[in-house]
Amino acid sequence: MIRRIEFDQQLDELKTLLRDMGKHMEEALALAVQSLQTLDADKAQRVVDNDVQLNAMEEQIMDIGSRLIVTQQPVAKDLRRILVAFRIASDLERMGDLARDVAKVTLRLQGQKLIKPLVDLPRMSDQVRAMVSESIESYLTENTDLAYKMAQDDDQVDHLYSIILQDLFAHLTSDPDTANQAMLLVMVGRYIERIADHATNIGESTVYLVTGHRPDLNQ
């Protein structure tokens, strides 16, 4: 009985760390996109510097989970809880890397003016941050309906990304001198779109946790 209580306490600690990672990730993406909108190097550098915090939280999750597997020898759903925590932590850490990549674009554009006001990229970022929040919520509450919703949300993000691509390539064609910046903004869209894919992965992990089967929500 005591071992079960200790096990549940450690699982709660994993959940808390994953919730914190999700919040950190959302804040990083928001700040990175804000830095790009205003070409604010200080904000961009904060995103780059703070990425180590996500890495540290992932390491904590790996340490706690590994210790639980060795000492408690969990099976069935208890084991899936730990394996899913590992997978989600990895997805969140990768999202953090992508948010950092967005911020690095801001740093590369220092000394330039934006070729156009950014509207669709911030909209896309808002949608993706909502996906991150809901994907973590689906895991914490074991809500498979919310997890499956990630597929629909990802389709919406992909649609907006295609609009951004069309707009930027049209701009590139009409003004070749801005090609370098246009391509960097295309990459920003790609980074944000990849974050959405990782949020969808978290939805898949939630379904696996609850059912024991992992769907492919990215198809």
BALOBA-1460 file (C-alpha; in Angstrom, 3 decimals):
// residues 219
<rec num="1" residu="m" x="0.000" y="0.000" z="0.000"/>
<rec num="2" residu="i" x="2.830" y="2.377" z="0.888"/>
<rec num="3" residu="r" x="4.594" y="1.590" z="-2.387"/>
<rec num="4" residu="r" x="1.405" y="2.403" z="-4.309"/>
<rec num="5" residu="i" x="1.064" y="5.739" z="-2.558"/>
<rec num="6" residu="e" x="4.680" y="6.572" z="-3.348"/>
<rec num="7" residu="f" x="4.162" y="5.498" z="-6.960"/>
<rec num="8" residu="d" x="1.099" y="7.724" z="-7.349"/>
<rec num="9" residu="q" x="2.954" y="10.653" z="-5.807"/>
<rec num="10" residu="q" x="5.764" y="10.252" z="-8.329"/>
<rec num="11" residu="l" x="3.260" y="10.040" z="-11.180"/>
<rec num="12" residu="d" x="1.695" y="13.285" z="-9.963"/>
<rec num="13" residu="e" x="5.147" y="14.860" z="-10.026"/>
<rec num="14" residu="l" x="5.569" y="13.752" z="-13.641"/>
<rec num="15" residu="k" x="2.220" y="15.327" z="-14.515"/>
<rec num="16" residu="t" x="3.173" y="18.577" z="-12.808"/>
<rec num="17" residu="l" x="6.460" y="18.736" z="-14.700"/>
<rec num="18" residu="l" x="4.724" y="18.069" z="-18.012"/>
<rec num="19" residu="r" x="2.154" y="20.764" z="-17.271"/>
<rec num="20" residu="d" x="4.986" y="23.189" z="-16.494"/>
<rec num="21" residu="m" x="6.816" y="22.218" z="-19.677"/>
<rec num="22" residu="g" x="3.652" y="22.907" z="-21.678"/>
<rec num="23" residu="k" x="3.216" y="26.353" z="-20.151"/>
<rec num="24" residu="h" x="6.877" y="27.172" z="-20.699"/>
<rec num="25" residu="m" x="6.602" y="26.069" z="-24.315"/>
<rec num="26" residu="e" x="3.494" y="28.208" z="-24.952"/>
<rec num="27" residu="e" x="5.201" y="31.253" z="-23.447"/>
<rec num="28" residu="a" x="8.350" y="30.647" z="-25.502"/>
<rec num="29" residu="l" x="6.426" y="30.471" z="-28.767"/>
<rec num="30" residu="a" x="4.394" y="33.583" z="-27.934"/>
<rec num="31" residu="l" x="7.528" y="35.556" z="-27.063"/>
<rec num="32" residu="a" x="9.385" y="34.306" z="-30.142"/>
<rec num="33" residu="v" x="6.594" y="35.431" z="-32.476"/>
<rec num="34" residu="q" x="6.281" y="38.757" z="-30.651"/>
<rec num="35" residu="s" x="10.003" y="39.281" z="-31.111"/>
<rec num="36" residu="l" x="9.606" y="38.617" z="-34.830"/>
<rec num="37" residu="q" x="6.686" y="41.011" z="-35.220"/>
<rec num="38" residu="t" x="8.727" y="43.871" z="-33.788"/>
<rec num="39" residu="l" x="12.217" y="42.545" z="-34.599"/>
<rec num="40" residu="d" x="12.985" y="42.784" z="-30.888"/>
<rec num="41" residu="a" x="16.382" y="41.151" z="-30.354"/>
<rec num="42" residu="d" x="16.122" y="41.242" z="-26.553"/>
<rec num="43" residu="k" x="12.915" y="39.174" z="-26.548"/>
<rec num="44" residu="a" x="14.396" y="36.772" z="-29.076"/>
<rec num="45" residu="q" x="17.515" y="36.286" z="-26.979"/>
<rec num="46" residu="r" x="15.369" y="35.546" z="-23.910"/>
<rec num="47" residu="v" x="13.717" y="32.691" z="-25.808"/>
<rec num="48" residu="v" x="17.089" y="31.318" z="-26.854"/>
<rec num="49" residu="d" x="18.551" y="31.587" z="-23.351"/>
<rec num="50" residu="n" x="15.512" y="30.084" z="-21.587"/>
<rec num="51" residu="d" x="15.447" y="26.955" z="-23.735"/>
<rec num="52" residu="v" x="17.762" y="25.223" z="-21.261"/>
<rec num="53" residu="q" x="14.908" y="25.226" z="-18.726"/>
<rec num="54" residu="l" x="12.857" y="22.904" z="-20.937"/>
<rec num="55" residu="n" x="15.853" y="20.629" z="-21.337"/>
<rec num="56" residu="a" x="16.285" y="20.478" z="-17.564"/>
<rec num="57" residu="m" x="12.615" y="19.597" z="-17.016"/>
<rec num="58" residu="e" x="12.834" y="16.819" z="-19.596"/>
<rec num="59" residu="e" x="15.853" y="15.397" z="-17.763"/>
<rec num="60" residu="q" x="13.911" y="15.487" z="-14.478"/>
<rec num="61" residu="i" x="11.065" y="13.543" z="-16.071"/>
<rec num="62" residu="m" x="13.459" y="10.953" z="-17.486"/>
<rec num="63" residu="d" x="15.146" y="10.550" z="-14.085"/>
<rec num="64" residu="i" x="11.882" y="10.157" z="-12.154"/>
<rec num="65" residu="g" x="10.367" y="7.789" z="-14.697"/>
<rec num="66" residu="s" x="13.492" y="5.639" z="-14.968"/>
<rec num="67" residu="r" x="13.690" y="5.368" z="-11.196"/>
<rec num="68" residu="l" x="10.035" y="4.310" z="-11.029"/>
<rec num="69" residu="i" x="10.538" y="1.597" z="-13.628"/>
<rec num="70" residu="v" x="13.545" y="0.192" z="-11.756"/>
<rec num="71" residu="t" x="12.098" y="0.369" z="-8.241"/>
<rec num="72" residu="q" x="8.392" y="-0.271" z="-8.852"/>
<rec num="73" residu="q" x="8.482" y="-2.515" z="-11.935"/>
<rec num="74" residu="p" x="5.127" y="-1.219" z="-13.202"/>
<rec num="75" residu="v" x="3.041" y="-3.135" z="-15.734"/>
<rec num="76" residu="a" x="0.097" y="-2.466" z="-18.059"/>
<rec num="77" residu="k" x="-1.351" y="1.045" z="-17.746"/>
<rec num="78" residu="d" x="1.039" y="2.092" z="-14.979"/>
<rec num="79" residu="l" x="3.957" y="1.363" z="-17.293"/>
<rec num="80" residu="r" x="2.225" y="3.216" z="-20.139"/>
<rec num="81" residu="r" x="1.861" y="6.270" z="-17.912"/>
<rec num="82" residu="i" x="5.638" y="6.468" z="-17.573"/>
<rec num="83" residu="l" x="6.412" y="5.679" z="-21.211"/>
<rec num="84" residu="v" x="3.885" y="8.297" z="-22.333"/>
<rec num="85" residu="a" x="5.456" y="10.868" z="-19.994"/>
<rec num="86" residu="f" x="8.815" y="10.190" z="-21.672"/>
<rec num="87" residu="r" x="7.288" y="10.627" z="-25.129"/>
<rec num="88" residu="i" x="5.425" y="13.829" z="-24.260"/>
<rec num="89" residu="a" x="8.495" y="15.335" z="-22.604"/>
<rec num="90" residu="s" x="10.463" y="14.618" z="-25.772"/>
<rec num="91" residu="d" x="7.776" y="16.263" z="-27.925"/>
<rec num="92" residu="l" x="7.704" y="19.333" z="-25.691"/>
<rec num="93" residu="e" x="11.486" y="19.623" z="-25.687"/>
<rec num="94" residu="r" x="11.482" y="19.508" z="-29.482"/>
<rec num="95" residu="m" x="8.754" y="22.168" z="-29.568"/>
<rec num="96" residu="g" x="10.995" y="24.337" z="-27.436"/>
<rec num="97" residu="d" x="13.810" y="23.901" z="-29.941"/>
<rec num="98" residu="l" x="11.459" y="25.020" z="-32.718"/>
<rec num="99" residu="a" x="10.342" y="28.100" z="-30.756"/>
<rec num="100" residu="r" x="14.021" y="28.895" z="-30.272"/>
<rec num="101" residu="d" x="14.499" y="28.549" z="-34.043"/>
<rec num="102" residu="v" x="11.769" y="31.163" z="-34.577"/>
<rec num="103" residu="a" x="13.586" y="33.513" z="-32.206"/>
<rec num="104" residu="k" x="16.849" y="32.935" z="-34.065"/>
<rec num="105" residu="v" x="15.188" y="34.205" z="-37.240"/>
<rec num="106" residu="t" x="14.477" y="37.455" z="-35.400"/>
<rec num="107" residu="l" x="18.165" y="37.711" z="-34.567"/>
<rec num="108" residu="r" x="19.139" y="37.053" z="-38.181"/>
<rec num="109" residu="l" x="16.847" y="39.868" z="-39.346"/>
<rec num="110" residu="q" x="18.416" y="42.535" z="-37.164"/>
<rec num="111" residu="g" x="19.093" y="45.710" z="-39.135"/>
<rec num="112" residu="q" x="16.286" y="44.972" z="-41.599"/>
<rec num="113" residu="k" x="12.670" y="46.037" z="-41.880"/>
<rec num="114" residu="l" x="9.928" y="43.471" z="-42.290"/>
<rec num="115" residu="i" x="8.805" y="43.116" z="-45.888"/>
<rec num="116" residu="k" x="5.195" y="43.231" z="-44.652"/>
<rec num="117" residu="p" x="3.325" y="43.369" z="-41.342"/>
<rec num="118" residu="l" x="2.967" y="39.880" z="-39.912"/>
<rec num="119" residu="v" x="-0.670" y="38.825" z="-39.559"/>
<rec num="120" residu="d" x="-1.081" y="35.169" z="-40.533"/>
<rec num="121" residu="l" x="2.037" y="33.902" z="-38.753"/>
<rec num="122" residu="p" x="0.843" y="35.252" z="-35.369"/>
<rec num="123" residu="r" x="-2.615" y="33.773" z="-36.080"/>
<rec num="124" residu="m" x="-0.995" y="30.443" z="-36.806"/>
<rec num="125" residu="s" x="1.040" y="30.715" z="-33.617"/>
<rec num="126" residu="d" x="-2.116" y="31.392" z="-31.578"/>
<rec num="127" residu="q" x="-3.788" y="28.302" z="-33.020"/>
<rec num="128" residu="v" x="-0.755" y="26.162" z="-32.298"/>
<rec num="129" residu="r" x="-0.403" y="27.404" z="-28.728"/>
<rec num="130" residu="a" x="-4.052" y="26.457" z="-28.168"/>
<rec num="131" residu="m" x="-3.238" y="23.009" z="-29.551"/>
<rec num="132" residu="v" x="-0.334" y="22.628" z="-27.141"/>
<rec num="133" residu="s" x="-2.554" y="23.590" z="-24.214"/>
<rec num="134" residu="e" x="-5.358" y="21.238" z="-25.230"/>
<rec num="135" residu="s" x="-3.015" y="18.351" z="-25.971"/>
<rec num="136" residu="i" x="-1.512" y="18.583" z="-22.476"/>
<rec num="137" residu="e" x="-5.008" y="18.874" z="-21.009"/>
<rec num="138" residu="s" x="-6.061" y="15.745" z="-22.892"/>
<rec num="139" residu="y" x="-3.174" y="13.881" z="-21.280"/>
<rec num="140" residu="l" x="-3.759" y="15.201" z="-17.768"/>
<rec num="141" residu="t" x="-7.478" y="14.354" z="-17.886"/>
<rec num="142" residu="e" x="-7.139" y="11.273" z="-20.142"/>
<rec num="143" residu="n" x="-9.674" y="12.855" z="-22.496"/>
<rec num="144" residu="t" x="-9.506" y="10.956" z="-25.785"/>
<rec num="145" residu="d" x="-12.111" y="13.187" z="-27.455"/>
<rec num="146" residu="l" x="-9.845" y="16.178" z="-26.897"/>
<rec num="147" residu="a" x="-6.885" y="14.109" z="-28.067"/>
<rec num="148" residu="y" x="-8.576" y="13.193" z="-31.345"/>
<rec num="149" residu="k" x="-9.483" y="16.870" z="-31.846"/>
<rec num="150" residu="m" x="-5.772" y="17.465" z="-32.484"/>
<rec num="151" residu="a" x="-6.146" y="15.960" z="-35.966"/>
<rec num="152" residu="q" x="-8.801" y="18.509" z="-36.946"/>
<rec num="153" residu="d" x="-6.839" y="21.370" z="-35.408"/>
<rec num="154" residu="d" x="-3.692" y="20.269" z="-37.227"/>
<rec num="155" residu="d" x="-5.566" y="20.359" z="-40.542"/>
<rec num="156" residu="q" x="-6.557" y="23.975" z="-39.837"/>
<rec num="157" residu="v" x="-2.952" y="24.885" z="-39.083"/>
<rec num="158" residu="d" x="-1.801" y="23.196" z="-42.289"/>
<rec num="159" residu="h" x="-4.392" y="25.169" z="-44.261"/>
<rec num="160" residu="l" x="-3.216" y="28.469" z="-42.801"/>
<rec num="161" residu="y" x="0.391" y="27.496" z="-43.476"/>
<rec num="162" residu="s" x="-0.452" y="26.915" z="-47.156"/>
<rec num="163" residu="i" x="-1.956" y="30.421" z="-47.329"/>
<rec num="164" residu="i" x="1.205" y="31.871" z="-45.775"/>
<rec num="165" residu="l" x="3.353" y="30.022" z="-48.312"/>
<rec num="166" residu="q" x="1.310" y="31.312" z="-51.243"/>
<rec num="167" residu="d" x="1.499" y="34.878" z="-49.940"/>
<rec num="168" residu="l" x="5.249" y="34.804" z="-49.310"/>
<rec num="169" residu="f" x="6.095" y="33.162" z="-52.622"/>
<rec num="170" residu="a" x="3.959" y="35.756" z="-54.409"/>
<rec num="171" residu="h" x="5.884" y="38.474" z="-52.571"/>
<rec num="172" residu="l" x="9.151" y="36.801" z="-53.513"/>
<rec num="173" residu="t" x="8.148" y="36.764" z="-57.184"/>
<rec num="174" residu="s" x="7.076" y="40.394" z="-57.239"/>
<rec num="175" residu="d" x="10.104" y="41.650" z="-55.277"/>
<rec num="176" residu="p" x="13.139" y="39.353" z="-55.685"/>
<rec num="177" residu="d" x="15.292" y="41.650" z="-53.540"/>
<rec num="178" residu="t" x="13.375" y="40.445" z="-50.482"/>
<rec num="179" residu="a" x="13.946" y="36.762" z="-51.279"/>
<rec num="180" residu="n" x="16.186" y="36.082" z="-48.288"/>
<rec num="181" residu="q" x="13.723" y="37.465" z="-45.745"/>
<rec num="182" residu="a" x="10.756" y="35.835" z="-47.466"/>
<rec num="183" residu="m" x="12.456" y="32.439" z="-47.239"/>
<rec num="184" residu="l" x="13.260" y="32.984" z="-43.564"/>
<rec num="185" residu="l" x="9.584" y="33.751" z="-42.909"/>
<rec num="186" residu="v" x="8.657" y="30.592" z="-44.801"/>
<rec num="187" residu="m" x="10.917" y="28.704" z="-42.406"/>
<rec num="188" residu="v" x="9.189" y="30.325" z="-39.439"/>
<rec num="189" residu="g" x="5.886" y="29.009" z="-40.749"/>
<rec num="190" residu="r" x="7.441" y="25.577" z="-41.071"/>
<rec num="191" residu="y" x="8.752" y="25.691" z="-37.497"/>
<rec num="192" residu="i" x="5.311" y="26.594" z="-36.160"/>
<rec num="193" residu="e" x="3.658" y="23.923" z="-38.299"/>
<rec num="194" residu="r" x="6.055" y="21.340" z="-36.868"/>
<rec num="195" residu="i" x="5.079" y="22.375" z="-33.335"/>
<rec num="196" residu="a" x="1.483" y="21.560" z="-34.273"/>
<rec num="197" residu="d" x="2.629" y="18.113" z="-35.411"/>
<rec num="198" residu="h" x="4.231" y="17.526" z="-32.018"/>
<rec num="199" residu="a" x="1.015" y="18.605" z="-30.275"/>
<rec num="200" residu="t" x="-0.773" y="16.025" z="-32.404"/>
<rec num="201" residu="n" x="1.778" y="13.461" z="-31.240"/>
<rec num="202" residu="i" x="0.766" y="14.248" z="-27.659"/>
<rec num="203" residu="g" x="-2.835" y="13.546" z="-28.628"/>
<rec num="204" residu="e" x="-1.720" y="10.183" z="-29.985"/>
<rec num="205" residu="s" x="0.111" y="9.477" z="-26.721"/>
<rec num="206" residu="t" x="-3.042" y="10.244" z="-24.749"/>
<rec num="207" residu="v" x="-5.044" y="7.754" z="-26.809"/>
<rec num="208" residu="y" x="-2.284" y="5.168" z="-26.324"/>
<rec num="209" residu="l" x="-2.311" y="5.766" z="-22.569"/>
<rec num="210" residu="v" x="-6.060" y="5.191" z="-22.327"/>
<rec num="211" residu="t" x="-6.546" y="2.404" z="-24.881"/>
<rec num="212" residu="g" x="-3.173" y="0.757" z="-25.361"/>
<rec num="213" residu="h" x="-3.280" y="1.539" z="-29.092"/>
<rec num="214" residu="r" x="-1.595" y="4.482" z="-30.835"/>
<rec num="215" residu="p" x="-3.528" y="6.073" z="-33.736"/>
<rec num="216" residu="d" x="-1.868" y="8.120" z="-36.478"/>
<rec num="217" residu="l" x="-3.472" y="11.556" z="-36.101"/>
<rec num="218" residu="n" x="-1.033" y="13.177" z="-38.517"/>
<rec num="219" residu="q" x="-2.581" y="11.401" z="-41.491"/>
